[in-house]
Amino acid sequence: MTGGLRRRTLLRAAVAGTATAATGCSGGERAVQVAVVWSGAELERFREVVAGYPAPVQVVSAGNDIDAFLRARHLAGTSPDVAILPRPGLVTEYAERGWLSPLTPAAGYAVPGDLGDLLTVGGQRVGVWVKAAHKSLFWHLPTVLPQPPTSWDELVALTRRLGARARRGLGPAPLAIGAADGWVLTDWFENVLADVAPDGYDALAGPDADWQGAPVRDALDRLAEIWSVDGAFPGGARRALLTQYEESVIQVVRARRAAMVFEGDFVDDVVHRFQRDSAGPSTFRFPGTRPGGGPLIVGGDVAVAFAGADAGVELVRWLTDAAAFRPWLRAGGYLSPNIIVPLDSYADPVRRRLAGEMRTADTPRFDLSDRLPGPFTGSDGVGIWRMMQDFFSDVTSGVPAAEAVRRATGQLAAAARTAGGGR
């Protein structure tokens, strides 16, 4: 999409938001307006959730570029009461600009580890988690891959073995990967990094992050080890760079061109639409090298209330009640960040298991790229997303791993300095 078209689209959205805000009421009561990133089934499920709120709520889908949408609305003086944001970096940025109201969750609201600290600015909570994503999963069909790997070394060995068979036309490629979507590659990087250097993981989200240090180099070395396997991807690495996330899932569950695909719990939305038969895929945790299993990376969506929006503050508080998302829990396709929600509330057995894993994991870590500042976070094909695509291209096209790592860490460090996020 060109910049001009995007600006016109956002302007129309801002104008539409102004009009609907003025008319979004019932019986003379002004509706609480919520801007969300969700669309399709997720949007419909959230509307079912807020239908249970005791006051009228109007939900506006702003799409993936919700940041630009909210900036346009702010400039127009028509900010919504509440927004659901896809990354905590935006929460910090908006709070520092004075755009947000302090929040107090409902009693009985609790999230794993220190995830709540990511939404505290200047000693005040300014955001709450309302939806989680488990981002440490591989998906496979047991009929194609009956025995999944249990360690990183086993995963690499399996990739080499299946890659050799695929080159001879004797079976599917081992890995599907949506490398056209840079966030898929950063999710790989984050899982490997959390395994090889757990202490260095969180440091990379800080202002003194060392993007040329040993943790980053070691993680990239491991990625080069597996991504450079000849025959690893259906159609080859160049085709993988043109493959988007959804297509990579389809290559496993429908086309059967690959044995496994890595991505979060949200893969099942694609599975339900494209699987061949009722026998769906199984999952296994991203394999690690340390005792006790692999890493656990989580993502999530955050609710914030804008400054002066008292009705928005009340709605956000209501959304943190353990019962608020019951309609979505019953419908399936939802993973709650609230560890107080009973596991038997999940109609979806996969997410029931994943919710249990989030509660028992030693140190769940939040998606690193979503914590990075400014354009370094990777949106719109720049920042870390694009740099990981460059690295993928290098290691799959014959560039020696050491040289590819040197190039990648240099790019990452330069981008971090520009964004004020490290060195």
C-alpha positions, 0 to 999 in steps of 0.5 A: 500500500502506498503512503498516500493511500494509507493516509487517505484510508486512515483519514476516512477511518478517523472521520468515520470514527467521529461520526459513529462516536456521535451516533453510537448510543442507545436510548440517549446514552453515549456508547463507550467506543473501543478501537481494536486490532481484531477483525473477522471471527476475533472481532465478532467474538469480542463483540459478543463479550462486550454485549454483556457489559451493562452499558452500550459499547461500540467496537471499531476495527482499526486493523493491524495499523492501529497506531496510525489510526489512533494518531489520526484520531488524536490529531482530529480530537476524536480519540476513542475511550478504549483501545486494544493494542497489539504491543506494550511498546505502544502503551509506554509511548502513549503513556509518556505522551500523556494520552492514557488514564491510570487503571485498576484491574478487578479483584482476582486479576493476575497474569504470569510472571512479571508481565504486568510490569510491562504495562506500568509507567511512572509507577502507574498501571496504564494497561491491562492484558486482555488476550494472550498468545502462546508463541512456542509451538510447532504444529504437525500431522501425526500421520506425516510426523509420528514422532516429534523431536524433543530437543534442539539437536533432534529438531536439527537432525530431523530437518536434515534427514527429512530435507535429504528425503525431500531433495530426492522426492521421497517426502515433504520438506521438513519445515514450512515457514512464512518468511514473507512475514518478518514477525514469523522470523522474529518469533523463531529468533526469540524462542532460540534466544530465550533458550540459549541466553535467558538472562540476555533476553530481557536485556535486549528490550532495555536502553543499554541492549547489546545487539552485537553481544554473545547472546544475539550471535549465539541465537543467530548461529543456531538459526543459521544451523537449521535454516541453511539445511538444503531442502528444509523448505517447500520450493526452496528458500527463495519461495519461503521468502514469498510465503506468508504465514497463512500459506505456511500453515496450509502447506502442512495441514492441507497441501502436505508439502511440509511436515511441520510449521512453527507459530503460536496458538492462533495457527488453529484459526487457519487450520479450521479453515483449510485442513483436509479432514477432521483429524487435525494437527498435533502440537509440541513445544519449541524444543530447547537445550536446557533441562525442563523443556523449551522456552515459553514466549507469550504475546498478547493484546492490551486494553488502555483507556484514554485520558479523560475517558472515565467510561473507558476506565470502567469498561477496562476494569470490567474486562479484567474480571475473570468472567468477562470473556466467558463467551469467547472461552465457550466459543473457543479460539481464546487464551486468557492472560488471567491465571485466575480463570478456571481451566475448566472454563476452556471449551477448547482442549488445546488452549486449556492445555496451553493455559496450564503451561503458561501457569506452570512455566518457570519464566514466561517471556513476552515477545521481544520485538513487541517491546522494542521502541519506535520503528525498530519493533518491525512494523511496515517491513522495517526494523527487526522484521526486515533485518531477520528477512535479510539474515534468512536470505543470507544464510539460505543463499550460501553466505557463510554463517559467520558473515551473515551473523556479522551483517545482521548484528551490525544492522540490529545495533545500528537500528537500536541506536537510531531508535534509542534502544541499545547499541 
